[in-house]
Amino acid sequence: MEAWTSLLLLFVLLCILAGFFPISHPWLTKKVTSLMHSAGADSCSIGSVKVVAWRSITLQRVFIEERIDSDREYRFSFIEAKIAANLFQLLWNRKKIRSSILSGEPDLFTSLYVRPASASERLFFAKNSVSGIKGGRITDLSFSVKLKNREILRGNNGDMDFGNSDENSSDGEIKIAFPFLQISGDGIENMKCAVSFTSQGEVFLQNCTAKYYDGKIKARGTINLREDRIDSYLLTIEKMDFAYWYAVHVGIGEISGRTNINLEGGNVPLSRPVQQAELRMVVSPCVINDLPVQQSLATSLFIPSLSAIEFSKVTARAVIDTGDTIKTAFSGDGDQINFSTTGWVRRDGLLQQQLDGTFSRKMISSLPPIVGKTLERAEDGGRRFRCRLFGSFNDPRFELDKETLRRAVGTMFDEFRQDLQQYYQK
């Protein structure tokens, strides 16, 4: 009897000890692959699945592809995902896990594209429904998203740390880091972000940082998953190389300088995060060359030198709402000219602005006398003008105000009269 008891105790001890050593078998890999397909993955391959029964489950060399429809698809892969979990607790609660992941429309992997916030909520509640899942870590994560066969988003060599995979992580928090992200051709470097969830369906984005055109990005926001709404967000960019950005995105003329940008909004649907926001931007110092607006203004005022202007600072403010029209205000301070505008621009490029400008005394002294006589006197010996800017970005047009036109016509007649008097006196 004692021998049988000893053998039983030895067997129990061996089972306990075995739970601390890794086990890998093709059957495990097949079961996890089957679960991925059941969750909606169109294509899935897994190199191996390794289990340490009391501690963790590790997936290695995973590749998943999902095609939403003929226009939309995405892929992601990672070298390793280690989930800190108790296998026996997972098996005991397998029905809860499958119910959380597999229930709902659309399927989980389609939701990652169509409604990523909803998919995140489902995964979060699946994790919290089982106390055996403590957290995890994904290493060397890569993904790409395509729309109409054009890649709109790509990330490589990223890491994700979620739950309580280490002593410094809080429950429900995901730490994400990518050395490089490509968004519609734009490159974002050293992206880091902390995302936390609550049981009420709120998502908090905190400590989000990155580099963009040599500028430093900081961002935070709050998302309400149950209402499918962004409650608030704030994004700032400090000391961005505006000349490089402008050359890549616009390329008509040149605008150089370092810029600070502030984008803020809230209470907007998840599908339209920037359809209702307030943008503030400062470029300092700023040099503007050969923009269509400059060329049009130079032609209207007969001042060719306006094709190249230096400013100590240019500021811009835009209020974006759900319509096509964006309310704007611009101002610039420089040794040659100061200006301010108010008006609107449309998403199709049409614009309407009221412009007030003042040429400095130094600028006026370098212009033909008729220009100085035409414009209204300003403080410090400068000259003031007002005009309306309309048309489009590619074909801007200026219309001088009535007072300026009256002065211009009067000055031309005075010059003509004086020329006639001098002619007859001779």
KATA-V288177 format. One record per backbone hydrogen bond with DSSP energy under -1.0 kcal/mol. NH is the residue of the N-H (numbers start at 1). CO is the residue of the C=O. Records with the same first field share a line. If there is no record, write none. Layout:
NH: CO / CO
This chain:
5: 1
6: 2
7: 3
8: 4
9: 5
10: 6
11: 7
12: 8
13: 9
14: 10
15: 11
16: 12
17: 13
18: 14
19: 15
20: 17
21: 18
23: 51
28: 25
29: 25
30: 26
31: 27
32: 28
33: 29
34: 30
35: 31
36: 32
37: 33
38: 34
39: 35
40: 37
41: 36
43: 65
45: 63
47: 60 / 61
48: 60
50: 58
51: 23
52: 56
54: 19
55: 52
56: 52
57: 83
58: 50
59: 81
60: 48
61: 79
62: 78
63: 45
64: 76
65: 43
66: 74
68: 72
69: 72
73: 146
74: 66
75: 144
76: 64
77: 142
78: 62
79: 139
80: 139
81: 59
82: 137
83: 57
84: 135
85: 55
87: 53
90: 86
91: 87
92: 88
93: 89
94: 91
97: 93
98: 94
99: 95
100: 96
101: 97
102: 98
103: 99
109: 39
111: 107
112: 108
113: 110
114: 110
115: 111
119: 115
120: 116
121: 117
122: 118
123: 119
124: 120
125: 121
126: 122
127: 123
128: 124
129: 125
130: 127
133: 130
134: 84
135: 84
136: 162
137: 82
138: 160
139: 80
141: 158
142: 77
143: 155
144: 75
145: 153
146: 73
147: 150
148: 71
150: 147
152: 145
153: 145
154: 182
155: 143
156: 180
158: 141
159: 177
160: 138
161: 175
162: 136
163: 173
164: 134
169: 166
173: 170
174: 195
175: 161
176: 193
177: 159
178: 191
181: 188
182: 154
183: 186
184: 152
186: 183
188: 181
189: 211
190: 179
191: 178
192: 209
193: 176
194: 206
195: 174
196: 204
197: 172
198: 202
201: 198
203: 223
204: 196
205: 221
206: 194
208: 219
209: 192
210: 217
211: 189
212: 215
215: 212
216: 238
217: 210
218: 236
219: 208
220: 234
221: 205
222: 232
223: 203
224: 229
225: 201
229: 224
230: 268
231: 222
232: 222
233: 265
234: 220
235: 263
236: 218
237: 261
238: 216
240: 259
241: 213
242: 240 / 257
245: 241
246: 242
247: 243
248: 244
249: 245
250: 246
251: 246
254: 289
256: 287
259: 240
260: 282
261: 237
262: 280
263: 235
264: 278
265: 233
268: 230
270: 228
272: 269
275: 272
277: 320
278: 264
279: 318
280: 262
281: 316
282: 260
283: 314
284: 258
286: 311
287: 256
288: 309
289: 254
290: 307
295: 291
296: 292
297: 293
298: 294
299: 295
300: 296
301: 297
303: 298
306: 303
307: 304
308: 305
309: 288
311: 286
312: 333
313: 333
314: 283
315: 331
316: 281
317: 329
318: 279
319: 327
320: 277
326: 345
327: 319
328: 343
329: 317
330: 341
331: 315
332: 339
333: 313
338: 358
339: 332
340: 356
341: 330
342: 354
343: 328
344: 352
345: 326
346: 350
347: 324
349: 346
351: 391
352: 344
353: 389
354: 342
355: 387
356: 340
357: 385
358: 338
359: 383
360: 336
364: 360
365: 361
366: 363
367: 364
371: 368
372: 368
373: 369
374: 370
375: 371
376: 384
378: 382
382: 379
383: 359
384: 376
385: 357
387: 355
388: 399
389: 353
390: 397
393: 349
397: 390
399: 388
401: 386
405: 401
406: 402
407: 403
408: 404
409: 405
410: 406
411: 407
412: 408
413: 409
414: 410
415: 411
416: 412
417: 413
418: 414
419: 415
420: 416
421: 417
422: 418
423: 419
424: 420
425: 421
426: 422
